[in-house]
Amino acid sequence: MPQPPSAVSRDEPVIRDRGDACPGALRLHAADDGHLARVRIPGGELTAQQAVLLASAADRFGDGHLELTSRGNVQLRGLADGCGAGLARLLDGAGLLPAPGHERVRNIVATPTSQDVLPRVRELDRLLCANTRVTALSGRFLFALDDGRGDVAALDPDVTVLGRPGDRALVRLGAAAGAVSVAEQDAPRAALLAAEYFLDAVDAAGTRAWRVAELPAGHALDEGEFTARLAAAGIDAARVPEVDWPYAAPPRPWGRGPGPRGDLCVLPPLGRMSTGQWRVLAEVAGHGDGLRVTPWRTVVLPGAPLRGPVDGPALLEEAGLVVSAGSPWQSVTACTGRPGCAKARADVRADAHALVERARGPLPVHWSGCERRCGHPRGTQWVDALATSDGYRLSVDGHTLPHRPDLAVALMAARETTSSPQSPKTQ
């Protein structure tokens, strides 16, 4: 999987002239195939019962499919007009909706293979939902709770909590080189205070920024000021000017282990599942410790059965889900494309499926239905297949490749240009 680029500094401030239109479960987005709802799942944590209820919502109100997002959330598509109230009642009954006004600010990703971060995820979510000030955050502001390995910390969060030895944690503001050290138990409250600090800076700048990276230089967040704010709130904090930030690759599909139980990592092709597939996922999760939806459009099933009377990997593979390494689906992504998006020029998902059937190994390619390139993966080592009025235009790292009449042959040839991994610090 291509590695993430380093954060890119902005030469000019981003000035927002409108509010954030990011969809939620209560504010639906009108798409070409019906309305879309985005259900935010803090830390990606779901019980098997909650997963079953999400499938029921997709069947009752949507098109019978569920999509995973790059924030570890779940989307329902093809929703009918007037379904909002019924959908809200179902989600609320499943414990998937907070108090009004907070639903879109619960953007929390967490290390999916760590159980240690979950108490901090739950506490941060509780604090967010009890705070009226943070309702001003955009639906794109991102918190990351990383157990210290550096997986979700590499996703350019706005606020990062990185676990450290000795029951300590580092709290990072945006892409700063340094951080502030706090006791692990204080980390959720420190993350909340970081969000409030950002909102104060937004008000002072007057640019209506959505992300920390969008603040103009004169209003950038300062670690010294943040340390002082933490101290005023009774949190013992120390500034750490330089941090050697770790990086860990995201979990890849795996489905077997040495014992009868273990963690399964499941990859739905293109991050999309039918409700039938989702229910198989929930069934296997029900014999383990629930589900963890990841920001890499995979699902981790902690403590799942690996053999015996319930053979989790076999059930998932039979349902068409990927649970073993080396699948071409591991490095193929796509936007919604036709018919779901009016701007798309092709059914990119169907074309991606057709290519994978011919592939013989990983082929890092993202299929884009238009120039917006929605859902493009992080990093530069991907072939970009952009749909145009007369076929696909291929490029790698912004460089257009020569036209080839056979798209599959061209993509296979392009694989050679994407085979050498780069450091996330030097891209």
N, C-alpha and C positions, 0 to 999 in steps of 0.2 A: 504494500500500500504506500503511495507517495507520502512523503513527510511534509509537515506544514511549513510554510514560509515564515520568516521572521516578520514581526509587526512592521507595517509600512507607515512612516511618518507622513503627516499631511502638511503640504506647503501652504494651503489655504484653508481657513476655517469652513466647516460645513454649516450653512445657514438653512434651517428648516422653516419653510413657509406654511406648513400645515401640520396637523397632528398625525400621530402614527396610526396607520390603518391596518396594522397587523391583526389578523383574525384571532378569535378565541372560541370558546365553547358557547358563550352568550352573545357575542357579536359575530355573526356569520358573514362569510365572504361570498359574494355572488360570482360564481365561475360559469364557464360555458356549459358544463355538465350538471348544473345545479348549484346549490349552496355548499360551502365548505365550513366545517367546524374543526378547530384545533384544540385538543384537550391537553392541557399542560399537566405534566406528571413530574413533580419535583424529585430529582435524583433518579428518574426513570422507574421508581419503585411501584409495583402493582402486586396485589394479591391475585391468586387464580380466580377468585370470585369476581373481583373488579374486572379482570380481563374478559370473563364470560359476559358480563353486563355491557362492556364496550361492544362486543360482537352482537349482542342483542340490539344495541342502538344502531349499529351499521345496517342490520337487517331490517329493522322497523322503520328507520327514517332515511337511510342512505342507499348506496348502490351495492351493498353487500361486501364491501372491501374496507380494509384499514391500511393506512399509510404511516410509516415511521418518518420522523423529521430529523434534521441535523441538530436539533436541540434535545433529542431524546423524548419527544412528545408523540402523540398519535393524532392523525387526522381522519375525519370522516368526510366522504365526498358524495355528490349526487343527492344532497338533502333537498327535500321538497319545501316549497313555500309553506309558511305557517307551522313548521315543525319545532320552532325554537323553544316554546314553552314545554312541550312534551320531552324534548331532548334534555332540557335543563333539569326537569324533575327526575328523569332516569339517572343522569350523572350525579345529581345531588344525593339521591338514594344510595349510590355506589360510593359516596365519600370522595368524589372527584371534583367537587366545586367548593370554593371557599366563600367567604362573605362577599356580597356585591362590591364591585369596585377593585377587587384584588386578583381577579381570575387571570388577567394577562400579565401580571408582574411576577408570577411564580416560575420564572425561567431559571431553573437550577439544574446543572449537570453535575454528576458525581462519578468517581471511579467505579465502574460497574461490577468489578470483581472483588470489591472490598465491602465487607459488612461493617467495618469500623466507622465509615463515614456516615452511615445512615442516621445515627442519633443526631449528628450535627445538621444533616439535611432537614430532618423533621423539625428541629428547633429553629432553624433559619426560616423555614416555611411558616411556622407558627408566629414568629416575630413579624414577618412581612405581612401576614394576614391580619395582624392586630394593629398595624400602623397605618394611619390615614395619609401621612406625608408621602409614602412610597407609591401611592396610587397615581402619582404624576410621572412615574417611570414609563418609558416606552415599552412596548411589547417585545423589543429587541435587546433590552438591557440584560446581560447574562452574568449569573453567578456560577462559579465552579468550585466544587469541594473535592480536592484531590488528596488521596491518601499519602502522597509524597513521591509517587513514582513518576509523575509528570505526564499522564495521559490527557485528562481533561484540562490541565493547566496549559496545554499547547493549543487550545482552541480560541485563543485571544479573548478570554472573558473580560468583562468590565471590572469584576471583583473576583479575585482568586484567593481561596484559602488552601494553603499547602501544608499538609501534615509534616511535622518534624519530630525527631526523637525527643524523649523527655517530656512528653505531654505538652509540647509547644506547637504552634502553628504560625506560618507566615501569611500575612494579608497583603496582597498586591493590588495596586490601583492601576487598572489598564495594563499597558505594556511597560510599566516602569522597570528600570534595572534593579531597583532595590525593593524593599518591603518593610513591613512593621511586624515585629515578633510579639505575640500574645500567648497567654495560656490557652491550651486547646479548648477548655470549657468556655472561654470568652470569645472564641472565634465567630460563632453565629451573630452575637451582638455587635462585634466589630464589623462584620460584613454589612449589617444593617446600617450602622453609622457611616460606613463608606458610601452607601447608596444615598444617604441623606446629604453627605458632603458633596457628592456629585450634583444633586438637585440644587443645592445652594449655589454651586458654581454655574450651573445652567441659568439660574435666575439672574446672577450677576452679569453673565456674558450676554444674555438677551438673544442668543442664536437658536434656542429651542433644540439643542443637541439631544440626540437619542442615545449615543454611546460615549464613553469616556474619550475615545480617540477623536471624536468630533469637536471637543472643546478647543477654542482658540488658545494660542500659546499663552496669552496673558491671563488666562483663567484655568490653566492646567492644574490638576490636583497635585498637591505637594505633600510628601511623606512627613515632613516636619509638622505641618499644620494638622495632618491627620493624626499624628501621634499626640499632639496637644488636645485634639478633640476627644480622643480615647481617654486620656488622663482625666479630662473634665467630666467624663461619664463614669469614672471610677474603675477604668480598665488599665491595669499595669501593662505598658507597652514600651518597646524599645525599637528605635529605627535601625534597620540593617541596610546600609547604603548600597552594597553590591551583593547579589545573590547569583550563584551558579545554578540556574534553573534547570531541573532535570527534564528529560523527554523520554516517554515510553510510547511505543507503537500501540495502536488500539487493539483490542482483542479480535482475533480471527476465528473463523468457524472451527470448532472441534467437537467431537461427539463421543469419545471413548476415554476411559481412564483406568487406573489399576484396580479400583474398588467397585463395589456395586452402586455407589453414588458419587456424584461429583458435579462440577460446574459445566454446563453445556453452553456453548456459544452458537446461536442459530442465526443464519443469514437468509432472510426472505429476498428472492430476486427483486432488485430495484426497490427494496424497502416496502413492498406492497404485498398484502396477503388477502385472500378471500376469508370470509368469516369461518368457513370450514377449516382452513389451515390455522387460523387464529385459535379456534376451539381445541384443535389438537395440541397447540402450544400450551394453552391453559390447562389441558388435561395432564400433560407431563409436568407442568409447573405445580399442579395440585398435589403431586406426589413428592414435591421438593419444598423449596422455601420461596415460592413465588417467582416473579419475573422482574428483570431489570432491563428496561428499554434504554439503549445506548445512543449517543449522538452520532454513531457511525452506521445507523440504520440496521443494527443487529439487536438481538435480544439474548441476554444472559439468563440462564435458569440455574440459580444456586441450588446445590444439593439435590439435583435431579437424578432419577433412576437411570442407570446406564446399562443394566442388564437384568435378567430375572423375569418375574411375572410381568413387569412393565418395562419394556425395552424402549427407553426414551429416544435414543438416536434412530432406531429402526422406524418408530412411529412417525417421527418428524421427516425423515427422508421419504417415506412412503407418501407423505402429504405434499411433497414437492419443495421442502425447505432444505437448505444447505447446512450440513453439520460436519463437514470434513474439509480439510485444507486442500488447496490446489484447484478449487472450482473457478472457472472463468468468471462466475458471478461475483467473486471476491473483489474484482476491480472494475466492474461495469456499473455506471450510474446514469441516470437520465432525469430530465425534467418531466412534467406531466404530459406535455405534448398534446396532439389531437386525440380524442375529441374534447378533452377537458379544458383546454386553453384556447381561446379565440385567437391569440397572437401566434400560435404555433403553426408551422408550415408542413409538419409531418407527424405521423404517428410514431414518435421516436421510440416508444416502449416496444412496439411490435418489431421495429427494425433492430433494436438491441437484442430482442429474443432470437430473431433470425440469425444474427451474427454469432451469438453464444453457441447456438447449435452447431456451428462450423468451427468454433475455436478449439484449440488443443492445449490451452493453458491460460494463465493470467494475461489479460489484455487491458491495461488501464485506459479506458475511454469514457468520456462523458458525452452523452447525446443531448444536444440543445435544440429545442424547437424554434428558437428565435434568438436575436442578438442579446437578449437579457441574460441568457445562460443561467437560468434559475437552478439552484441546487448544485452548482459546480463544486466539486470537491476541493479541499485545500491543497495547496502545493502546485507545482508547475509540471510535474512529470505525468501528465495525462494527455492523451490525444483528444482534442476537442473536435467533435463531429457536429458541425452547425448546419441545420437545415436551411436551405435557400430555395428560391423559386425553381431552380433547375438541378436539385440534388443536394448533396452534402459537401460543405467546404471543410477540409481537414487542416488542423494546425496543432503545433506543439509549442508550448511556452510562447505563444503569440506569433510564431513563424508559420506561415502558410505552407502546406506541403503540396507538391505537384499533384495535379488532378490525375486520378486513376479511375477508369470506368468501372472496375470491380471494387466496390467499397470494402469488402472483406479482405481482399488481397492488399489493398492500400493500408488498412488498419494493421494487418499482420506485419507489413514492412515497417510501419511506424513504431512498432513495439521496440525495435532496436534503439530508438532514440530515447526511450523511457526506461531503460534497463539499469541505469547506474544511480543508486540512491544518493541523495544529497543531504547534507546536514541541515537541520531546521535553523541553525544559526547563520548559515552562509547563503541561503537562497535569496 
